[in-house]
Amino acid sequence: MTTSRTAVLQTLQLNRMNKSILQNGDLLFMSDQSDLSKAIIETTEKYSHVGIFFDGMLYHASRKRGVARQKLEDYLAEEKVEVFVYRYPEIEVESVKARAELYLGCEYNHSFYPDNGKFYCSQYIAEILPIFDVVPMKFGDGEKEISDYWQKYYEDLGVPVPVGQPGTNPGQLAKSEKLHYIGKLDY
């Protein structure tokens, strides 16, 4: 039995979606080819960044901007990322958006340490949408408890690597049974 080319193409496009069908409160999980992104994915899995969509805007915590709101179009034009859309069906859009707005302008949490008034991407999402568990943070690469990348990263910061500290990561958030995978964003 052979599968027709049309059937294969339809299957490949089944979980791809256009930006026009994004809904307020959709979580956008991303990955790119930067060294940091690769280190995060190697340590955690699958995704290196997450933000939330409201009214054409991406709310997220980024190294460049801290906690910010920017047009999704602008973000996608400046960052070369793959974007995967997840949805929390029980989201209370207005209250989550109001919480998202409260933290705009906060600094980025470069150290990933908890409770310092700063936010990294998944920490920000978990704060405004408190449905996610915290997990002990990992910085290994499968061979070492702390990969060479993270060892140098934290040496440059001048602080110990927070192995085992409570935290979150994009891959862990995406695995939540409370979220539904919608598809890969075409743009």
HELIX and SHEET records of a PDB file:
HELIX    1   1 ARG A    5  LEU A   14  1                                  10    
HELIX    2   2 LYS A   19  ILE A   21  5                                   3    
HELIX    3   3 ASP A   35  THR A   43  1                                   9    
HELIX    4   4 LEU A   72  GLU A   78  1                                   7    
HELIX    5   5 VAL A   93  LEU A  102  1                                  10    
HELIX    6   6 CYS A  121  ILE A  128  1                                   8    
HELIX    7   7 ASP A  148  LEU A  157  1                                  10    
HELIX    8   8 PRO A  170  ALA A  174  1                                   5    
SHEET    1   A 7 ARG A  16  ASN A  18  0                                        
SHEET    2   A 7 HIS A 180  ASP A 186  1                                        
SHEET    3   A 7 GLU A  82  ARG A  87 -1                                        
SHEET    4   A 7 LEU A  27  SER A  31 -1                                        
SHEET    5   A 7 HIS A  49  PHE A  54 -1                                        
SHEET    6   A 7 MET A  57  SER A  62 -1                                        
SHEET    7   A 7 GLY A  66  LYS A  71 -1                                        
SHEET    1   B 2 VAL A 135  PRO A 136  0                                        
SHEET    2   B 2 PRO A 166  GLY A 167 -1                                        
END                                                                             
